[in-house]
């Protein structure tokens, strides 16, 4: 029997099927909101079995980006001996993109390179010492060593250190960081 609105029975059947499919998906979404673990299992199964899964969104795990809280913590991280990529940021649209890039690069280069984000409006003293006028910008700190000459130090408990600092001028992406590390001889992964 043909549909009174059209002449082709197959197109009507496909419309009915697509409507039923949409209703099923909507019902499934409402059901998933109640049980997020089911949703996580379903997405995990899809990622592991789907032939055309592209890898996005990437499952990066816990955040590897350290949020700056004090210069003391920064020095402690430098003393671990790993290079530290520091992004000096202010709020803005580009900062959101930069956050995603830092998350991806932090997951890729963990634990050989540490990634840190400094919100300059919260910590203006630390940012102003870098003497930059355009934000956001990225610098890489590495190879901390105790200064040979301590010079005149007001507090005998204070120790001076020399740290190499490189401005990051490559493409802001995980690939850009990889190329930068190769170019400057910074160990960013396990030797093969």
C-alpha positions, 0 to 999 in steps of 0.5 A, a space after each residue: 500500500 502506498 502512502 497518500 502523501 507520496 508515491 514511493 513506499 521505500 522513502 516513507 519507510 525510511 522516514 518512519 525508520 529515521 523518526 523511530 531512530 531519533 526517538 530511540 536516541 533521544 530516549 537513550 540520551 535521557 536515560 544516559 543522563 540518569 546513569 553516566 557510567 553507562 554513557 562512559 561504558 558506551 562511549 568507551 566501547 564505541 571508541 574501541 570497536 568503531 572502525 572510523 573513530 578518529 581519536 577526537 575527542 582525545 581521552 587525556 586522563 587527568 590534567 597534567 597542567 600545573 596551575 601556578 600558586 607561588 614562586 616557591 612551588 615553581 622553584 620546587 618544580 624546577 628542582 625536579 630537573 625536568 624542563 618546565 613550559 610556562 604559559 603566561 596568560 590573561 583571560 581571552 578567547 585565545 587562552 581557551 585554545 592555549 589551555 587545550 593545547 597545553 592539556 594535550 601537550 602535557 599528556 603527551 610529554 608527561 613526565 619528561 616535561 612539566 607544563 605550567 599555566 600562570 594567570 597573570 592578573 592573579 600573580 602580576 609580580 611573577 609576570 612583570 619580571 618577565 618584561 613582556 608586554 604582549 600576552 599570552 606568551 610561553 617560555 621554557 625553563 630548564 637546567 637549573 644550577 646553583 650560581 657559582 658566585 652568590 654575590 651580595 645576598 641579604 639573607 644567608 638562607 637565600 641561594 641563587 640559581 642560574 636557569 636557562 630560559 628560552 622563548 617559545 616561538 614555534 607553532 602552539 601545538 603538541 607538534 610545535 613543542 616536539 619540534 622545539 624540544 628536538 631543535 634545542 636538544 631537550 629530552 622530552 621522551 624516553 630514549 628509544 
